[in-house]
């Protein structure tokens, strides 16, 4: 029976459990996030930490960078004012004057926006209507006033008919910390408001970061699902999908139809990728198998000319992550799609299709390990990164395969790869493997002692050494992402 647990009782990562992180941690061709456990991690009801855009190796667009898009750009600061040369006295001997520019008033950086903490100083700029020299009033760690207004005034301004004033208010309320939950009803209303796109996008961004009471979660999910399915703007649909990612599977059930529909969104690959990622969480059902509504659209992504390799890879990962379908016809559909993906022109799509087939079969063949290990010889960094990650995922099932020792040697050698992304991926895989990774201790100790290893990586290396030495139990899932 196919299981998706975060880790076995011994703390060793199960295959299906490890696949779960793929929906929330892999980057565009492909970042070095750790492979985490499988039951979807409950999303906190409190506001998540500020979302920083992740580096994307292959030119991803503005809508999806591994997290919600950046807040809309604020007007640039005014340039320094150059004064005229000072007058010279006639009696002075000729000399060369050096005129230094004197900066005039300059607006502070536009760093206020959804998901950002409000620094007490310098002043926070939330649109042109707030005086740049007026700092927010801070009581303890909570802002009580900003730009001459309290939270109640800002919440009321969200309903302004002036889209610029409404956007300004939305960006302001998220800076009030947990108190911003008072704005949720107005944010829901503004997110569904027709007309100017900017307030709508900003309201959706805010719903992705503000604290939401349990009683408001169904309303928020319904509003976001509506925008995902029906909004005419791709950026709105993408941000609605990303905002839905904060919720637990049980809360996402009403959004399954909208998510499945947008798996084949015609307007943006980023919408399709975000929809697949959240859909994989929404349809998971440990007891009854995945919701069948997701299977056909996910399978079509792998078989009907999807142009984006990242979208195809997301679908290949999702089909393994959601678990084995309960019905024979559904299993046949998924298996056929994954087998076809073994011939995909992109090697990373091939790799994750293979890993998902392993997850459904719950066994590793020698040819599977050979195919994964061969990627370590690739000149493409992403292939080597994903080979490390795949070995960390399938290890519990691969230990008895003939090619396992050779694969582990390649993983140990990856610790000295010239690319830091590959080295980090190897570390995270060894952390997921646990004590079975003790074969790599010489390589790990050499890495810890190397002058070329930065402090953050050295800390991660020492943590992995403790895990593979048995001095520390591996976390359920995998080691956290490197700093």
Secondary structure in CASP SS format (residue, H / E / C, confidence):
PFRMAT SS
TARGET T0000
AUTHOR 0000-0000-0000
METHOD secondary structure of the structure
MODEL  1
X C 1.00
X C 1.00
X C 1.00
X C 1.00
X C 1.00
X C 1.00
X C 1.00
X C 1.00
X C 1.00
X C 1.00
X C 1.00
X C 1.00
X C 1.00
X C 1.00
X H 1.00
X H 1.00
X H 1.00
X H 1.00
X H 1.00
X C 1.00
X C 1.00
X H 1.00
X H 1.00
X H 1.00
X H 1.00
X C 1.00
X C 1.00
X C 1.00
X C 1.00
X C 1.00
X C 1.00
X C 1.00
X C 1.00
X C 1.00
X C 1.00
X C 1.00
X C 1.00
X C 1.00
X C 1.00
X C 1.00
X C 1.00
X C 1.00
X C 1.00
X C 1.00
X C 1.00
X C 1.00
X C 1.00
X C 1.00
X C 1.00
X C 1.00
X C 1.00
X C 1.00
X C 1.00
X C 1.00
X C 1.00
X C 1.00
X C 1.00
X C 1.00
X C 1.00
X C 1.00
X C 1.00
X C 1.00
X C 1.00
X C 1.00
X C 1.00
X C 1.00
X C 1.00
X C 1.00
X C 1.00
X C 1.00
X C 1.00
X C 1.00
X C 1.00
X C 1.00
X C 1.00
X C 1.00
X C 1.00
X C 1.00
X C 1.00
X C 1.00
X E 1.00
X C 1.00
X C 1.00
X C 1.00
X C 1.00
X C 1.00
X C 1.00
X C 1.00
X C 1.00
X C 1.00
X C 1.00
X C 1.00
X C 1.00
X C 1.00
X C 1.00
X C 1.00
X C 1.00
X C 1.00
X C 1.00
X C 1.00
X C 1.00
X E 1.00
X C 1.00
X C 1.00
X C 1.00
X C 1.00
X C 1.00
X C 1.00
X C 1.00
X C 1.00
X C 1.00
X C 1.00
X C 1.00
X C 1.00
X C 1.00
X C 1.00
X C 1.00
X C 1.00
X C 1.00
X C 1.00
X C 1.00
X C 1.00
X C 1.00
X C 1.00
X C 1.00
X C 1.00
X C 1.00
X C 1.00
X C 1.00
X C 1.00
X C 1.00
X C 1.00
X C 1.00
X C 1.00
X C 1.00
X C 1.00
X E 1.00
X E 1.00
X E 1.00
X C 1.00
X C 1.00
X E 1.00
X E 1.00
X E 1.00
X E 1.00
X E 1.00
X C 1.00
X C 1.00
X E 1.00
X E 1.00
X H 1.00
X H 1.00
X H 1.00
X H 1.00
X H 1.00
X H 1.00
X H 1.00
X C 1.00
X C 1.00
X C 1.00
X C 1.00
X C 1.00
X H 1.00
X H 1.00
X H 1.00
X H 1.00
X H 1.00
X H 1.00
X H 1.00
X H 1.00
X H 1.00
X H 1.00
X H 1.00
X H 1.00
X H 1.00
X H 1.00
X H 1.00
X H 1.00
X H 1.00
X H 1.00
X H 1.00
X H 1.00
X H 1.00
X H 1.00
X H 1.00
X H 1.00
X H 1.00
X H 1.00
X H 1.00
X H 1.00
X H 1.00
X C 1.00
X C 1.00
X C 1.00
X C 1.00
X C 1.00
X H 1.00
X H 1.00
X H 1.00
X H 1.00
X H 1.00
X H 1.00
X H 1.00
X H 1.00
X H 1.00
X H 1.00
X H 1.00
X C 1.00
X C 1.00
X C 1.00
X C 1.00
X C 1.00
X C 1.00
X H 1.00
X H 1.00
X H 1.00
X H 1.00
X H 1.00
X H 1.00
X H 1.00
X H 1.00
X H 1.00
X H 1.00
X H 1.00
X H 1.00
X H 1.00
X H 1.00
X H 1.00
X H 1.00
X H 1.00
X C 1.00
X C 1.00
X C 1.00
X H 1.00
X H 1.00
X H 1.00
X H 1.00
X H 1.00
X H 1.00
X H 1.00
X H 1.00
X H 1.00
X H 1.00
X H 1.00
X C 1.00
X C 1.00
X C 1.00
X C 1.00
X H 1.00
X H 1.00
X H 1.00
X H 1.00
X H 1.00
X H 1.00
X H 1.00
X H 1.00
X H 1.00
X H 1.00
X H 1.00
X H 1.00
X H 1.00
X H 1.00
X C 1.00
X C 1.00
X C 1.00
X C 1.00
X C 1.00
X C 1.00
X H 1.00
X H 1.00
X H 1.00
X H 1.00
X H 1.00
X H 1.00
X H 1.00
X H 1.00
X H 1.00
X H 1.00
X H 1.00
X H 1.00
X H 1.00
X H 1.00
X C 1.00
X C 1.00
X C 1.00
X C 1.00
X C 1.00
X C 1.00
X C 1.00
X C 1.00
X C 1.00
X H 1.00
X H 1.00
X H 1.00
X H 1.00
X H 1.00
X H 1.00
X H 1.00
X H 1.00
X H 1.00
X H 1.00
X H 1.00
X H 1.00
X C 1.00
X C 1.00
X C 1.00
X C 1.00
X C 1.00
X H 1.00
X H 1.00
X H 1.00
X H 1.00
X H 1.00
X H 1.00
X H 1.00
X H 1.00
X H 1.00
X H 1.00
X H 1.00
X H 1.00
X H 1.00
X C 1.00
X C 1.00
X C 1.00
X C 1.00
X C 1.00
X C 1.00
X H 1.00
X H 1.00
X H 1.00
X H 1.00
X H 1.00
X H 1.00
X H 1.00
X H 1.00
X H 1.00
X H 1.00
X H 1.00
X H 1.00
X H 1.00
X H 1.00
X C 1.00
X C 1.00
X C 1.00
X C 1.00
X C 1.00
X H 1.00
X H 1.00
X H 1.00
X H 1.00
X H 1.00
X H 1.00
X H 1.00
X H 1.00
X H 1.00
X H 1.00
X H 1.00
X H 1.00
X H 1.00
X H 1.00
X H 1.00
X C 1.00
X C 1.00
X C 1.00
X C 1.00
X H 1.00
X H 1.00
X H 1.00
X H 1.00
X H 1.00
X H 1.00
X H 1.00
X H 1.00
X H 1.00
X H 1.00
X H 1.00
X H 1.00
X C 1.00
X C 1.00
X C 1.00
X H 1.00
X H 1.00
X H 1.00
X H 1.00
X H 1.00
X H 1.00
X H 1.00
X H 1.00
X H 1.00
X H 1.00
X H 1.00
X H 1.00
X H 1.00
X H 1.00
X H 1.00
X H 1.00
X H 1.00
X H 1.00
X C 1.00
X C 1.00
X C 1.00
X C 1.00
X C 1.00
X H 1.00
X H 1.00
X H 1.00
X H 1.00
X H 1.00
X H 1.00
X H 1.00
X H 1.00
X H 1.00
X H 1.00
X H 1.00
X H 1.00
X H 1.00
X C 1.00
X C 1.00
X C 1.00
X H 1.00
X H 1.00
X H 1.00
X H 1.00
X H 1.00
X H 1.00
X H 1.00
X H 1.00
X H 1.00
X H 1.00
X H 1.00
X H 1.00
X H 1.00
X H 1.00
X H 1.00
X H 1.00
X H 1.00
X H 1.00
X H 1.00
X H 1.00
X H 1.00
X H 1.00
X H 1.00
X H 1.00
X H 1.00
X H 1.00
X H 1.00
X H 1.00
X H 1.00
X H 1.00
X C 1.00
X C 1.00
X C 1.00
X C 1.00
X C 1.00
X H 1.00
X H 1.00
X H 1.00
X H 1.00
X H 1.00
X H 1.00
X H 1.00
X H 1.00
X H 1.00
X H 1.00
X H 1.00
X H 1.00
X H 1.00
X H 1.00
X C 1.00
X C 1.00
X C 1.00
X C 1.00
X C 1.00
X C 1.00
X C 1.00
X C 1.00
X C 1.00
X C 1.00
X C 1.00
X C 1.00
X C 1.00
X C 1.00
X C 1.00
END
